[in-house]
Every structure is written in C-alpha cells, then in structure tokens.
Amino acid sequence: MRRTLLAAALLAGTALQAPVAQANTFRWANDGDVNSMDPYARQETFLLSFMANVYEPLVRRNRQLQVEPALAARWEQPAPDVWRFHLRPGVRFSDGTPFTADDVAFSIARARDRGSNVGGSLASVKEVRKVDDLTVDIQTHVPNPIFLEEITGIGIMSRTWAERNNATRSADLTTREENFATRNAMGTGPFVLVSREPDRRTVLAPNPAWWDRPEHNLTRVEFNVVANDATRIAALISGEVDMVYTVPPQDTDRLARTPNIRIHQQAELRTIYLGMDQLRPELLKSDVRGRNPFQDVRVRRAVNHAIDRNAIVRTVMRGQARPTGLMIGPGISGHTDAVDRVPEYNPDLARRLLAEAGYPQGFGVTLDCPNDRYVNDEAICTAVVSMLARVGIRVNLAAQTRARYFAEILGPRYNTSFYMLGWTPNTYDAHNAFFNLMASRQGDRGMFNVGGWSNARFDELVQQMAVETDAERRKAMIEEAMRIHAEEAGHVPLHQQTVVWAARNNIQLQQLADNWFPLRFVRVGN
C-alpha cells in the first residue's frame, strides 16, 4: 500500500517522504505551496500563517484571536497618534543577533517598500522613531483605533541578516523576482527553516533559543505539497502525513468515518468573491472591442443575478459554505444581517439587464481562477462559467496554480478582466476589506482592488471610519458603505467557506477562524 501511495505521489510531482524514525515529527500537507519564505512577499493567509512560525510580530493573536504581547512586551500611547512599544529584552534572532528597535524600524520600512505586498496594513504609519535599543515610537497620520490589529501579521526581520544577504527589499512575486529571502529565512520565532524545496517540501525545526515557553512538543516539521486531492487524502489515511490543511468537501464525510482520523471544522472569516475590471476602456480578455461591458452597472448586476450561490454551496461546496451578498461575513466587526442580502438568482432578469446595456447576445470574457488556493476554487469557477452561459455571457476559464495566478492578476499589472479572489480581514474589522479591496486605488489604498471599482462617497466613508471612535457613528458609516457597494455591484460576493482540516487522532492542534495554523500549538501524542 505504501509503495503504491509513494509512486502516486511521485507521479503527481510531490515525492512524499516516508515517515522518519524521529520522536515527534509532524508531517502535514496542503494542495499548494507557500511560494516564498519572505514574510512580506504576499498578502495571503497561507504564506503569512506559515512564515509566522519563523518571523514574529510586535503583537500576535492567542488561541481566542485576541491581541497579546509578542516581540513587544508592552505598549502605551503617549499621544493619540503615537504608539510606544517597549521591546522584549534578551530576544535574539536564530543566528544569535540581538533583536532591537533598529530591526523594527527596518522591517516596517521594508514592508512598505516596493516589492512588498503587505504595505496596506501599515498605510496609517507616518513615522517610526527609535527611542532607544528597546523602545520604538510609531506615529500614525491620524489616530488609528485598530492599529494593533493591523500589525499582527507583520513579522519582524533582522536588519543585519537582510543587509548581509542583499535582501533589504522584498522580491516582487508578481514579476517572479527572487532574492536570498525568497528561499531562506531567519527570525525570532518558535521554529527555524531547515530546508526548502519549492513546490515539494519545506522542513522546520524548533528554535532552541526561542524566548517564549513552547506549548508544542515537536522535534521536526515537514510540510509537503501534494496537489492531487486523492493522493493527499490517501497519505493521511495511511499515516504518511499527520494532518491535511485543505480537505476537499467531497472527502469530509468519508474521513469523519475513518478510524484514527479527526475532522476539525468551523466557519471561516474569509469571503470568496468575483471581481471585474472596471477601469480599462476596453477589456484585456474579451471579444468586445472599443468598450468595457463591466463599466455598465447593469452588466455587473446581471452577473450578480445570473449566479446561483445556493446551488454552488449545495453542490460544489457540499454545504460547507454560507452564501453571502457582502464582502465581509459574520465575525467581522461591522457585519450586520440586515444589510447582508444574497442577490436573487434570476436568469431572466440578468438577460434583460444585458439587453438594456446593449448586449442582447451577451459577450465573451476570460475568467482567471486559481486551482490550488481556495476550497474547490476551480470547481466554483467552472460552475460560474455554466451559470453565466445561460444568460449569454460566454466565459473562457483560465485556471492555474496560485503562484502563476497571483503574479498575473495582482498589482502592478492587474492583468485580468474577470477574476476570483478570497479575503480575510486580518483586523477582523470591515475597514480592512473596504480599504484593501474596494477603496479607489491610490498608493497602499486599494492595492487589492484588482478591478478598480471606484466611488467617491465610499472612499470618504472609508477615511472617516478609520478614525471614528464612536461605535454607533462608525457602524452607520460601515452600513452606508456596504449599501453603496452592493447597489453598484462593485464585486460579486459568493460565500464564506468553512475551514476543514483533518488530522490523525494523536495530533493536538488549534484551529482558528482565520485559517491561520500556528505550529506552536501542535502536539504529537495523546
């Protein structure tokens, strides 16, 4: 049986390693890779989560997703727009270099520089000032009540290491750049990088000099990329891997009935959605010449009404999702059921809207889609293609691995006309999604507004809610912004997916609603 599985893995290009006779080795698998060891390379949950095992932020989230001290032992606000962080003394990077305020200042500058994909989380930062080696002030342009939540995903790098290895700037994955930090890592976190084989395997080991008290009991961590669903699930059942991070919905029930396997699942904070290019006068990937159909709100509304979200949840997601009409879901501050109304599935209305917009015979367009990033992502896109065909929109599906996909559609190229994305607000606040996904593109703002939807009143509300401290006034701003976006069909929200992991019974882990996977909470053994 084992030889058969290993042969299948080799054919799939994954080359699963046979279990190592080593105490407390934890082997886990996913359908896609991390793509880079640089913690600023991409604003993507899987990359940020994986690299958080090596690089630590000033403040982190605990098991309840509450903010707690990490590299900053404590903090205060000497002024409404100034955050003073007192750094944890005695912390060293894994090469023995002391951690100081210089590393904090360097890391924030690097995270905001070109090549980085995480600058949006630091958009409110005006200046970083070193007070002394263990104290740093971060001044924001205006008072920012959610600043701590925004920086939980910004890992701190060593200035000395980056300068020594010519990695002072993040390599831009959208242009497939690489530098030393792309395949190497050196942080202060609970684990250190042992080896890196892109698209195959990445090995971590515990950091013996970690400042915190380990809750894990791991001696080695092997992360395997196993793209084929059947091979990945078979490896879990046979014991060749201990945990699968992405469980296909069609396999959940079978695994739940399998001896020695435990299913871990809960609603995720991520919203899966479609976006449309609304900036270019002519679409890049369409058979329409001289105009852009998606600039007409009637066409965007037609797409909204042509998609049967309930059918996608029922058949593609096997019930493991929640249909939505908003770009944020339950669990995100600002979400309200009163505004979250799923657009009616109405193909007849969609056809009428297309005809009114001047497309009685529909039109053709390419849908860019990942095939290894979200749960059943390619299958969702395939269902969308079929649904849009019924109203006359002829869709060519271009599905590819996340590395190629993100390089294609994200800035600065935004080389897409119609696309799928997913987003989890890392602040658990509506402003994060509004600022990154829907606000007009300007500097760090709207960096992931791939389609370029723009509304002046919406932008004004986003700016106001960023500094509003009155809860009721802020709630009203959020609701107005959501109504504007929904009315204009700026994007096409589909659903919030369910996080489903599967692990051997002897694995203890902490599943979080943001789909982060902290290895510091994993234990092997009952």
Secondary structure, DSSP 8 states (H G I E B T S, - for coil): -HHHHHHHHHHTT-------SSTTEEEEEESS----S-TTS---HHHHHHHTTTS--SEEE-TTS-EEESSEEEEEEEETTEEEEEE-TT-B-TTS-B--HHHHHHHHHHHHSTT-S-GGGGTTEEEEEEEETTEEEEEESS--TTHHHHTTT-----HHHHHHTT-SS---GGGT---HHHH----SSSEEEEEEETTTEEEEEE-TT-SS------SEEEEEE---HHHHHHHHHHTS-SEES---HHHHHHHHTSTTEEEEEEEEEEEEEEEE--SSSS-SSBS--SS-GGGSHHHHHHHHHH--HHHIIIIISTT-EEE-SSSS-TTSBT--TTT-------HHHHHHHHHHTT-TT-EEEEEEEESSSSTTHHHHHHHHHHHHHTTTEEEEEEEE-HHHHHHHHSTTT---SEEEEEE--TTSBHHHHIIIIIS--BTTBTTT-TT----HHHHHHHHHHTT---HHHHHHHHHHHHHHHHHHT-SEEEEEEEEEEEEETTEE----TT----GGG-EE--
